[in-house]
């Protein structure tokens, strides 16, 4: 390029920048000064690597506790991405089929990664170490993942998240408070003998109950089930939409909880009273999908599929393994 001449592409970009900042009432020259004096961005600063690496703080001297912490943090980061995608679908002004399928495919990919990576927990820790360091973490529990509850509350009507044995006494039109009292996960954290809420559940509700109720109200007419019913249910060619939603239902409500169940089977004793190491959650009744029948999109499944919810996974992964 001849000395003193500027590339025409750069001139065009500067012109566009000037127009952009004029619209905002800003002076382009000041922003260019800022660019001139600013330091180059580094990878470690961009992802806050030092901060990230400081967030693992084991409570014991057992080495495998680090695995436990890192995997749970990894899980929460992917839950954040799931919520990020759901909120995009729920907030778009005009929901197009291609956009919906693309974002749901992303959601499914996140859950597939989580489910496939759970061997880090199932196979990757020493059982004796786990049983010892886990007791130092009480009453905390993965049950207290607020992001996972937000995913559930953003995916379907709250009625579909109610405890199975309470659904006959409820309707989808009941007030939020009544439906919140019937949420399936509450029965998963009650004392077997007395039926009282565990400390794990009481802490969880104290911190998040209000935000959960607000989420239900916010997504009442735009959760994923409602988006399907509003935009795609009555369209002629909707098999691809149904397929991606059915896949999500299986990943979130069968494969993911049963991956946890498989881990619990390995690490915990099988006595119904042995629930201490899960923060008081009754995992043998709470985790298996066949007991909870949590299904985000029940209208997409046959009566037989609902009756046998989770059965195929258990036959393949648990029964075969035990025999």
N, C-alpha and C positions, 0 to 999 in steps of 0.2 A: 504494500500500500504506500503511495507517495507520501513523503513527510508533510504533515500539516493537514492531511485529509483524513476524515473519519469514515469508517465503514458505514454504508447506507443503512444497513440493518440496525446498527447501534443508534444511528440518528432517528430511525423510525421508532425504536423502542423508547428512546428518551422522549419523543413526542407523545407517545401513548402514556408514559408515566406522567408527563406534565398535565395531560388531559385528566388522568385519574385523580391527581392531587388537587387540580383546580376544582373538580366537582365537590371535593371534601373541604374546600376552602383552605388547603394546605400549600405550603411553599416547597416545591420540588427541590430547590437548591439546598434547603436545610436537611432534607432527607438524604441527599447525595453526600453532604458533609458527614452525616452520621455513618453512611456506608464507607466513606473514605477512612474514617478513624476507627471503625470497629475492628475487632480481632477476627481472625478466621475461626469458623466453627469447627470444633473437634467432635469426634464420635463420643468420647467419654463425657463431654459436657452436654451433648445433645440428649443422651439417654440417662443422664445423671448416674453414671456408672458407680461412682464412689458411694453415693447415697443408697443405690440399689444393693450394693454389696454389704452395706452396714445394717440391712434390715433383717438379717438372720441372727437371732439371739437365742441360742439354746438355753434351756433352763436346767439342764443336767450335764454331766460329763460323758454321757453315752453318745458315741460318734454317729450312730444312725439317726439321732434326732435331727441332724442337719437335713437328711433326706426328707424327713417328715415335714419340716418347715418349708423347704424349697418347693416341694411338690404342691403343698397347699397354696403357697403364694402364686405359683405358676397357674394353678386352677383358677384363682380369683382374677388373674389378669385375663384369662380367656373368657370368664364370665363377664368381665367388663366389655369385651369385644361383642359378645352375644347381645348384651343390652344395647350397645352402640348400634348394632344392625337393626334390632327390633324398633328402637326409637326412630331410626331413619324411615322405616316402613310406615310407622304409625303417624309420623308428622308430615309426610309428603302431601302436597295439595292434591295431586292427581296420581293415584296409584296405578301404574302400568304393570301388566302381567310380567313382562320381561324383567323389570326392576325387582318385583316381588320375588320371583323365582331365583334371581341372582343373589339377592340378599339372604333368602332362606337357605340357599346352597352354602353360602358362607357360614351361616349359623350351624348348619349340619357339619360342615368341615371342622369347626371348632370343637363340637361335641365328639366327633369321630377321633380327633386328636387326643382329647381328654380320655375317652374310653380306651383307646389303644395304648395310651401311655400309662394307664393305671397299674401296669405290671411293675412300675417303679415302686409302688406301694405294696402290691401283692407279693412280688418276688424279691424286692430290693432291700428289705430290712431284716435284721436278725430278730426273730420272734421274742427271745428273752429280753433283748434290749428294749424292744417296743413295749412289752408289758411292764417294764420298770419305768422308763421315762414317761410313758403315757400317764401314769398315775400322778406325776408332778404337774400335769397340765390341767387337772380338774379345777372347776367344773366345765372348762371350755370344751367345745365339740364342733366338728364340722357341720353339725346340725345348725349351728349359729351363723351359717353363711347367709347374710342378708341379700347379697347379690343373687344367689340362687333363688331365694323366695321372690325377689323382684322379677326374675325371669319367668317364674311360674305365674305370678299375678299379671304379667304383661302378655302372657300367651293365651289365656283362656278366661272364661267366666269363672268367678270365684266359686260358684256352685259346683263346678267340676273338680274343685280342690277340696271339697268337703269330705269328711270321714264317711266311708261307705255306709256304716250302720246308722248314720244320722240323715242320709239323703232323703229317705222317705218322708221325713218330717220337715223338709225344706223345699223351697221353690227358688228358681233363679231370680225371682222378683222380690225376695225377702230383703229387709234392710241390711246394709253392709255389716253392722255390728253383729247381727245374728249369724250371718254367714262367716264372719271372721272367727266367731267362737267355735265354729264347727270345722275349721281348717284341719286337714288330715295330719299335718305335722305336729299338732299339739298333742295328739294321742301318742305320738312317738316319743314324747318326753314327759311322761307321767309315771309316777311310782307304781310298780306292779301291785303292791300290797294295798296301799291306801287310795290310789287313784289321784293323789295330789300332784300338782305341777312340780317338776324338779327345779332345782336352783338354776340349771342350765336354761330351762324354758323361761323362768321368771326374769332372769337377766336379759334374755333375748327380747322378750316382750317390752320390758321397761325401756330398752334402748330404741326399738324399731317399730313397735305397734302402731304408733301414730303415722309414721312414714309409709307403712304398709297399707293402712286404711286410705291414705291420700293417693297411693298408687292405684288401688282398686278403683277409686272414683275417677282418677285421671284416665285410666285405660278402659273404663266401663264400655265405651262405644268404639274403642280403637285397638283392643287387644288383637292378637293374631287370628283368633277364631272369628271375631267380628269382622276383621278385614276380609277373611275368606267369604263369610256369609254376605257381606255387602258388595264385594267387587267381583267375586269369581264363582260363587255357588251356582248361579243360574246361567252362566255362560255355557255355550255348547261345547267348546273344546277346553276342558279344564282338568283333564287327566294328569297333566304334568304338574299342575298346582297341587292336586290331591296327593300325588306321589311324593313331592318334596315335603309336604306337611305330615304325611304318614311316617316318612323317614325321621322327621324331627320328633314326632311323638314317641317312636321307638327308642331313639337315642337318649332323649331327656328322661323318659319315664320307664324304660325297661333296662337298656344297656348300662346307663350311668349308675342308677341305684344298685343294680345287680353287680356291677364291678365293685362297689363298696361292700356288698353282701359277701362276695367271694373273699375279699380281704378280711372281713370280720370272721368268716368261717375259719380262715387260716390262723388268725392271731388270737382269737378269743375262744374261751370254752363254750360249749353248746348248751349249758344250763340256762334256762330262761331267766334265772335270777342273776346271772353274771353279766351285768350291764354297766358296772362301775367304770370300766376303762373307756367307755364311749361318752362320758359325761352324764350318764344317767339315762341315755336314750335306749329304749327297748328295741334294739336293732333287729332282732329276730321277727318282730311283728311290723316294725316300721319300714324296713328296707325292701322286702319282697313285694314287687308290683301286684302280685295276685291278691295280696291282702288289702292294698290301698285302692287299686283300680283308678289311679290318677291318669286320666286320658284327656289331653288338651282338646282333641277334635273327635269326640265320640261318634258324630254322625258320619265319619269317614271309615268306620269299622263295622263289621257285621256283629251280630249278637254272639256268634260262636267265638270270634276273635276277641271280643271283650271278655267273655267267660274264661278264656284260656290266656288272658293277658300275662305275658312273661313266662309262660310254661315252656316254650321252646328253648329259651336261653337256659333255664334251670336244668332241663333234661340234658342239654349238651354240655354245659359247663360244670354243673354241681353233681348231678346224679352219676354221670360217667366218671367224674373224678373220685367220688367216694367209693366207686366200685372198681 
